[in-house]
Amino acid sequence: MDKPWLKSYPEGMPTEIDLGERQSLIELIDESCNRYREKPAFDSFGKYLSYAEIDQHSRAVAAWLQHQGLQPGDRVAVMMPNLLQYPIALFGILRAGMVAVNTNPMYTPRELKHQLTDSGAKAVFVLDMFAHVVEEVLNQTDVQQVITTGVGDLLGFPKGTLTNFAIKYIKKAIPSYRLPGSSSFNQVLSAGSNMAFKPVQRSLDDIAFLQYTGGTTGVAKGAMLTHKNMLSNVEQSYLWLQSIGMEEEVIITALPLYHVFALTANCLLYFKIGGLNRLIANPRDMPKFVKELQRAPFTSLTGVNTLFNGLMNTPGFENTDFSKLKFTLGGGMAVQRAVAQRWREITGKPLLEAYGLTETSPAACINPVTIQEFTGSIGLPIASTECSIQDTEGKLLPTGESGELCVRGPQVMKGYWQRPEDTANTLSEDGWLRTGDVARMDENGFFYIIDRKKDMILVSGFNVYPNEVEDVLASHPEVTEVGVIGVYDANSGEAVKAVVVRRSDNLNPSELREWAKRELTGYKVPKHFHFVSELPKSNVGKILRKDLRELYGDSKKD
C-alpha cells in the first residue's frame, strides 16, 4: 500500500525498526541494570533508587516467586499506584519469566474478581490500602500468594516508618483486612535476596503482559502483549524521540504505571536509555503535584488532556522551571486545541498529540517532535507501522475520506486472552487491527481522529462527533471541562447534550449556545446543557462518556 506519511518523516528518521538479537524484555532489563548501575532510575517522594538497586531488588522478587513454585508463563498481578515497589515487582515478574497482569488498584471487588479469574493469576502484589478488596474475592480465584506493601516501605528510616504510621493511624486510610499466609514486600526482598535466582529465557512470541482494556464497550478483555510487541514499541518510541537527543533524561510519570501508556512510554523506554522516572503517586492532588514539578527540572512529561488542563488551573504551575523541558506528550484521549495553545503559552513548549491503544502496546501514531504548533492531528504512523482508513467491508478508502482507522505493525497484540471470537472480530486475517475509531488521513500522511464509532451522535441522519463539539465549547474562557453525549429526541432521533464544568455561575446555556453557533453548523450545536462540579473520569483522567450517558442521558433531567 502507499505510505504517504514517510515523506513527512523528520530528516534521518528510520522507517523500520531493528530489534537486533534481543529476544525479550528480560534482556533489556539486564542490559540497562548493568550499563547504568550508578545512575538513579526511579524517584518517589524524594527517595531515589539506582539501576543497581533495581537490579538487586527485582532479582530478589524473581527468586522469591520461583521458590514459591510459580513457573514461567504463570500470571502475576500488580495492584498499586506509582511507588518504588511497582517497577521492582514488575521487573521481578518478567525476570522470572512470568506474565505481568497490570491491575487498577481502584477496582471494585466485582472488577478485581473478573480480572484475577479471567487471567488465572497465581499471585498478586497489592498496596495495603486496597488489600481488603483482595481479601473479599481471594477465595474465588486461583491466587496462591499475596504480597502486601505500604506506601513508605522503601522510603527508608525514619521517613518510611512515619509515612506508614500517618497513613494507617492518622489518616486511617487503610481499611482492615485479614490475609492469612500473605507476605510483606520487605519480607519478600529480604528472603529473596538469600535465594538462588535461576535466569529464564523467553522468546519474542511469549506473552509478557496481559493488559486489560478499560471495558468501556463491555467486559474487560486481556490483550496479550508479547515480548516482541513491547520491545518493538519501545524501539519505535525511542527512534521517534532521537531527533531531540536522549541524554540525562528525567520524565515525570504521573499516569499510572499499570496503564499501558506510562508502562511503555515512561517506564520501559526511559529504563532502556538510562533515564530517571519521577513517580507521582497521586496526581489528583494538583497542589502537591505542582510542588513536585517545582522540586527539580525535568525534560519530559506524558499525560492526558484533563491532566494538563488541571495543572494549568492550579495556582503556581506557571512558576515551574520549564527550561529543560523538551516535549510534552498527550494521549489517551483527544488533546483539545484550547488546552494545547495555553500549554505552549505557559511552558514555551508544544503539547504533542499521540495515538495508541492497549492493543498496540500502545503507540501507533505520534506527531513529529520538531512540530512547534498544535495541529489537531494524532501525527504519523511510527516506524514499521501501517495505518489505513477502511469502510465497514474492510475496503481501503481514499485520502481525505472518513472511515475506521486500522493499524498493522509489530506492536499489534497477539490477540485477546482466551477470547478467539473477540480476537477474530478485532484482528483481520491480514493483520489489521480495527480500532473502532473514525478517522481520516490527509495527503501528507497525517491522521486525524474524528471520534469513537460508538460515541457518534446521529441527529436527523447527520453524524455529530463529540470531540468536535467538545473542542469548540472548551475554547470558551469560562469552561473548565466538558463532555458531550447524545440523548433521545422525539423529532431528530438524537440531540446533542453538553455536560459542563464552569469556572463561575455566570455562564449560562444561552451564552454557550451562542458561542457554539459561531463555530458549528446548526445540528451540531448542543440542544441541552447540564452544569456539574466534576465529570466522571477513568483512572488516567479520561472523561467517561459511558458514565455521562448513564448519569445525564435523560434530557428530561435538565
ZAMARGU-4260 file (C-alpha; in steps of 0.2 Angstrom, whole numbers, plus 5000, padded with zeros to 4 digits):
<rodrens>
0) 5000/5000/5000 | 5005/5018/4998 | 5013/5026/5013 | 5012/5045/5011 | 5017/5048/5029
5) 5035/5043/5025 | 5038/5059/5015 | 5033/5069/5031 | 5046/5059/5042 | 5059/5071/5050
10) 5075/5070/5041 | 5086/5055/5045 | 5071/5046/5054 | 5072/5027/5051 | 5056/5020/5043
15) 5059/5002/5050 | 5065/4996/5067 | 5078/4983/5070 | 5077/4973/5087 | 5094/4965/5084
20) 5097/4949/5093 | 5087/4954/5108 | 5073/4941/5112 | 5064/4948/5127 | 5061/4962/5139
25) 5072/4952/5152 | 5087/4956/5141 | 5083/4974/5140 | 5081/4975/5159 | 5098/4966/5162
30) 5107/4977/5149 | 5101/4993/5157 | 5104/4987/5175 | 5122/4983/5170 | 5125/4999/5159
35) 5118/5012/5171 | 5122/5004/5188 | 5126/5020/5197 | 5113/5031/5189 | 5096/5035/5198
40) 5082/5025/5190 | 5066/5029/5200 | 5062/5043/5212 | 5047/5043/5224 | 5044/5056/5237
45) 5062/5061/5236 | 5069/5044/5238 | 5080/5038/5224 | 5084/5020/5218 | 5098/5017/5207
50) 5099/5005/5192 | 5110/4993/5203 | 5097/4994/5217 | 5083/4990/5205 | 5093/4975/5199
55) 5096/4969/5216 | 5078/4970/5222 | 5070/4964/5206 | 5081/4949/5206 | 5076/4945/5224
60) 5057/4946/5219 | 5061/4935/5204 | 5070/4922/5215 | 5056/4923/5229 | 5042/4919/5216
65) 5052/4905/5209 | 5054/4897/5226 | 5035/4898/5229 | 5033/4886/5215 | 5027/4898/5202
70) 5033/4893/5184 | 5037/4904/5168 | 5021/4909/5160 | 5011/4910/5176 | 5002/4926/5178
75) 5006/4938/5192 | 4995/4953/5196 | 5002/4970/5202 | 4989/4981/5210 | 4997/4998/5216
80) 4999/5016/5211 | 5016/5024/5206 | 5028/5019/5220 | 5045/5012/5220 | 5038/4995/5223
85) 5030/4995/5206 | 5045/4993/5194 | 5053/4981/5206 | 5038/4969/5207 | 5036/4972/5188
90) 5054/4968/5183 | 5054/4953/5196 | 5039/4945/5187 | 5047/4947/5170 | 5064/4941/5175
95) 5056/4926/5182 | 5048/4923/5165 | 5031/4926/5171 | 5017/4936/5164 | 5013/4953/5172
100) 4994/4957/5174 | 4993/4976/5177 | 4978/4979/5189 | 4970/4995/5193 | 4970/4997/5212
105) 4954/5007/5212 | 4945/4991/5206 | 4929/4986/5214 | 4928/4968/5221 | 4917/4963/5205
110) 4930/4971/5193 | 4945/4963/5203 | 4937/4946/5203 | 4934/4946/5184 | 4952/4951/5181
115) 4960/4939/5193 | 4949/4924/5187 | 4950/4928/5169 | 4969/4929/5169 | 4971/4914/5181
120) 4983/4925/5192 | 4993/4914/5204 | 5000/4929/5214 | 4996/4947/5217 | 5006/4962/5224
125) 4994/4974/5232 | 4996/4991/5242 | 4989/4989/5259 | 4976/5002/5256 | 4967/4990/5244
130) 4971/4974/5252 | 4953/4972/5259 | 4947/4971/5241 | 4959/4956/5238 | 4953/4948/5254
135) 4934/4949/5248 | 4937/4940/5232 | 4953/4929/5236 | 4944/4913/5239 | 4935/4914/5222
140) 4952/4915/5212 | 4967/4904/5209 | 4979/4916/5219 | 4991/4907/5230 | 5002/4921/5236
145) 4998/4938/5241 | 5011/4951/5244 | 5006/4967/5253 | 5016/4983/5254 | 5014/5001/5262
150) 5017/5017/5254 | 5033/5020/5265 | 5041/5003/5264 | 5055/5008/5253 | 5057/5026/5258
155) 5070/5022/5272 | 5070/5026/5291 | 5063/5037/5298 | 5053/5044/5283 | 5045/5027/5278
160) 5040/5022/5296 | 5032/5039/5299 | 5023/5039/5282 | 5016/5022/5285 | 5011/5027/5303
165) 5002/5043/5297 | 4993/5034/5283 | 4987/5020/5295 | 4983/5029/5311 | 4981/5047/5307
170) 4973/5047/5290 | 4965/5030/5294 | 4967/5026/5275 | 4969/5008/5277 | 4953/4998/5279
175) 4956/4982/5290 | 4959/4966/5281 | 4964/4948/5285 | 4975/4939/5273 | 4982/4924/5282
180) 4998/4917/5274 | 5002/4934/5265 | 5019/4941/5264 | 5025/4959/5266 | 5035/4967/5252
185) 5050/4969/5263 | 5049/4951/5268 | 5050/4946/5250 | 5065/4957/5247 | 5074/4950/5262
190) 5070/4932/5259 | 5073/4933/5240 | 5090/4941/5242 | 5096/4925/5250 | 5088/4913/5237
195) 5096/4907/5222 | 5089/4915/5206 | 5088/4904/5191 | 5089/4915/5175 | 5075/4912/5162
200) 5075/4914/5144 | 5059/4919/5135 | 5056/4921/5116 | 5049/4936/5106 | 5032/4927/5104
205) 5030/4923/5123 | 5017/4934/5132 | 5025/4947/5143 | 5009/4956/5149 | 4990/4953/5150
210) 4985/4971/5148 | 4966/4973/5151 | 4956/4985/5141 | 4945/4998/5151 | 4929/4988/5147
215) 4921/5004/5141 | 4912/4994/5127 | 4908/4979/5138 | 4918/4966/5149 | 4936/4970/5151
220) 4947/4959/5139 | 4965/4954/5142 | 4976/4960/5127 | 4990/4948/5125 | 5006/4959/5123
225) 5021/4948/5119 | 5039/4952/5122 | 5041/4957/5103 | 5026/4969/5105 | 5033/4978/5119
230) 5051/4978/5113 | 5045/4984/5096 | 5035/4999/5104 | 5050/5004/5115 | 5061/5004/5100
235) 5048/5013/5089 | 5046/5027/5103 | 5065/5028/5105 | 5068/5031/5087 | 5054/5044/5086
240) 5062/5054/5100 | 5080/5053/5094 | 5079/5069/5084 | 5079/5079/5100 | 5093/5069/5109
245) 5090/5057/5123 | 5103/5061/5137 | 5101/5064/5155 | 5083/5062/5153 | 5070/5065/5168
250) 5052/5061/5164 | 5038/5065/5175 | 5027/5049/5177 | 5010/5055/5183 | 5000/5042/5173
255) 4999/5026/5182 | 5012/5013/5178 | 4998/5000/5177 | 4991/5009/5162 | 5000/5004/5145
260) 5004/5022/5140 | 5015/5025/5156 | 5021/5007/5156 | 5029/5009/5139 | 5032/5027/5136
265) 5039/5031/5153 | 5044/5015/5162 | 5051/5004/5149 | 5058/5017/5137 | 5067/5028/5150
270) 5074/5012/5158 | 5081/5007/5141 | 5090/5024/5139 | 5096/5026/5157 | 5083/5040/5161
275) 5075/5044/5178 | 5057/5041/5181 | 5050/5053/5194 | 5035/5044/5201 | 5019/5054/5206
280) 5008/5043/5217 | 4993/5054/5217 | 4992/5066/5203 | 4974/5071/5208 | 4981/5081/5222
285) 4986/5095/5210 | 4994/5107/5223 | 5006/5093/5228 | 5009/5088/5210 | 5014/5106/5206
290) 5026/5107/5221 | 5034/5091/5215 | 5036/5098/5197 | 5045/5113/5205 | 5057/5102/5216
295) 5069/5100/5201 | 5069/5102/5182 | 5063/5089/5171 | 5065/5085/5152 | 5048/5077/5148
300) 5030/5074/5154 | 5017/5062/5147 | 4998/5064/5152 | 4980/5066/5146 | 4971/5082/5141
305) 4962/5083/5158 | 4979/5081/5167 | 4986/5096/5158 | 4971/5106/5160 | 4971/5103/5179
310) 4989/5108/5180 | 4986/5124/5171 | 4972/5128/5183 | 4982/5125/5198 | 4990/5141/5206
315) 5009/5141/5205 | 5010/5130/5190 | 5016/5145/5179 | 5031/5147/5191 | 5038/5130/5187
320) 5055/5129/5179 | 5052/5123/5161 | 5070/5127/5155 | 5075/5109/5152 | 5058/5103/5146
325) 5060/5095/5128 | 5042/5089/5125 | 5026/5085/5132 | 5016/5071/5125 | 4997/5069/5126
330) 4987/5053/5123 | 4973/5043/5130 | 4960/5055/5124 | 4959/5070/5112 | 4970/5084/5116
335) 4960/5100/5114 | 4966/5115/5105 | 4962/5127/5119 | 4972/5117/5131 | 4987/5114/5119
340) 4988/5133/5115 | 4988/5138/5133 | 5001/5125/5137 | 5013/5132/5124 | 5010/5150/5131
345) 5014/5144/5149 | 5028/5132/5146 | 5035/5138/5130 | 5035/5121/5123 | 5022/5112/5112
350) 5010/5099/5118 | 5012/5085/5105 | 4997/5073/5102 | 5000/5054/5100 | 4988/5040/5097
355) 4988/5022/5103 | 4978/5008/5111 | 4980/4995/5124 | 4981/4983/5109 | 4995/4992/5100
360) 5007/4992/5116 | 5001/5007/5114 | 5009/5019/5102 | 5004/5019/5084 | 5005/5037/5078
365) 5015/5052/5085 | 5017/5070/5079 | 5035/5074/5075 | 5044/5081/5090 | 5050/5095/5078
370) 5032/5102/5076 | 5030/5118/5087 | 5012/5121/5085 | 4996/5112/5088 | 4989/5103/5073
375) 4974/5094/5078 | 4982/5078/5071 | 4987/5062/5080 | 5003/5063/5069 | 5011/5050/5058
380) 5012/5031/5059 | 5028/5027/5068 | 5042/5016/5061 | 5037/4999/5054 | 5019/5004/5057
385) 5005/5005/5043 | 4989/5014/5046 | 4974/5014/5034 | 4956/5021/5033 | 4944/5007/5029
390) 4925/5005/5026 | 4914/4993/5035 | 4918/4979/5022 | 4937/4982/5025 | 4940/4991/5009
395) 4954/5005/5009 | 4946/5022/5007 | 4954/5036/4998 | 4964/5050/5005 | 4953/5063/5014
400) 4938/5051/5017 | 4932/5046/5034 | 4931/5028/5040 | 4938/5016/5053 | 4956/5018/5057
405) 4966/5002/5056 | 4983/4998/5062 | 4996/4985/5057 | 5013/4983/5064 | 5025/4973/5076
410) 5017/4981/5091 | 4999/4975/5087 | 4994/4962/5101 | 4994/4943/5099 | 4975/4943/5102
415) 4963/4943/5117 | 4967/4931/5131 | 4955/4916/5129 | 4943/4926/5118 | 4946/4919/5100
420) 4929/4927/5094 | 4933/4944/5100 | 4951/4942/5093 | 4943/4937/5076 | 4932/4952/5076
425) 4946/4964/5080 | 4961/4957/5070 | 4959/4954/5051 | 4967/4939/5043 | 4980/4950/5035
430) 4985/4958/5052 | 4974/4974/5053 | 4968/4979/5070 | 4951/4988/5069 | 4952/5002/5081
435) 4934/5007/5082 | 4939/5025/5079 | 4933/5036/5065 | 4947/5045/5056 | 4954/5052/5040
440) 4971/5054/5033 | 4977/5070/5023 | 4989/5070/5008 | 5004/5071/5019 | 5000/5056/5029
445) 4994/5064/5045 | 4980/5056/5053 | 4965/5065/5062 | 4953/5056/5074 | 4935/5061/5071
450) 4928/5051/5086 | 4924/5034/5093 | 4912/5025/5082 | 4901/5021/5097 | 4901/5039/5103
455) 4895/5046/5087 | 4878/5055/5088 | 4865/5054/5074 | 4855/5070/5073 | 4841/5069/5059
460) 4853/5057/5049 | 4868/5068/5051 | 4884/5062/5060 | 4889/5073/5075 | 4906/5069/5083
465) 4908/5073/5102 | 4926/5078/5100 | 4922/5092/5088 | 4909/5099/5099 | 4919/5097/5115
470) 4934/5106/5107 | 4923/5121/5102 | 4915/5123/5120 | 4931/5120/5129 | 4938/5135/5120
475) 4926/5146/5130 | 4935/5156/5143 | 4923/5151/5156 | 4923/5132/5153 | 4934/5121/5163
480) 4929/5104/5156 | 4916/5097/5145 | 4909/5081/5139 | 4896/5079/5125 | 4884/5064/5123
485) 4868/5060/5113 | 4851/5060/5121 | 4834/5054/5114 | 4824/5067/5104 | 4807/5063/5098
490) 4810/5074/5082 | 4828/5071/5077 | 4831/5054/5085 | 4845/5060/5095 | 4850/5078/5101
495) 4867/5084/5107 | 4869/5087/5126 | 4884/5095/5134 | 4889/5092/5152 | 4899/5106/5158
500) 4911/5111/5172 | 4911/5130/5173 | 4923/5142/5181 | 4909/5153/5188 | 4890/5153/5189
505) 4889/5167/5177 | 4890/5156/5162 | 4873/5151/5156 | 4866/5139/5142 | 4861/5154/5131
510) 4879/5161/5131 | 4887/5144/5127 | 4874/5140/5114 | 4878/5156/5105 | 4897/5153/5107
515) 4894/5136/5099 | 4884/5143/5084 | 4899/5153/5079 | 4909/5138/5075 | 4897/5124/5072
520) 4883/5120/5060 | 4865/5120/5067 | 4863/5101/5070 | 4880/5100/5080 | 4875/5114/5092
525) 4870/5107/5109 | 4851/5107/5112 | 4854/5103/5131 | 4866/5109/5143 | 4869/5102/5161
530) 4881/5110/5173 | 4891/5100/5186 | 4905/5101/5198 | 4915/5087/5190 | 4915/5075/5176
535) 4917/5056/5178 | 4934/5050/5173 | 4944/5034/5171 | 4960/5030/5182 | 4970/5040/5170
540) 4959/5055/5169 | 4950/5051/5153 | 4932/5058/5153 | 4920/5043/5153 | 4906/5046/5140
545) 4898/5030/5145 | 4896/5036/5163 | 4890/5053/5156 | 4876/5044/5146 | 4871/5034/5162
550) 4871/5049/5173 | 4864/5063/5161 | 4857/5053/5146 | 4839/5058/5150 | 4837/5075/5144
555) 4822/5077/5155 | 4833/5079/5170 | 4838/5097/5164
</rodrens>
